[in-house]
């Protein structure tokens, strides 16, 4: 009866050795993949890809919002344009000659 027990122990040790070797191979593979991924060029490429995906997603949701609310969008766009053009409009008004009659007033 001692024989089967020794064989079980031998097979158990062999299985442990196989598992250890497999774990070591997996660790080497994972380490190599991680090193490759952490190279600066690869990190930059990954960051660009993720940023482009986020921009596309934001653009798609913005387009959906514009299509859902065209009136609000037009109002916001007009307000933003007026705010952006306030200085040129103010200069135009200030540079107008007061001696020239307004064509509408005549």
Secondary structure, DSSP 8 states (H G I E B T S, - for coil): -HHHHHHHHHHHHHHHHHHHHHHHHHHHHHHHHHHHHTSHHHHHHHHHHHHHHHHHHHHHHHHHHHHH-HHHHHHHHHHHHHHHTHHHHHHHHHHS-TTS--TTT-
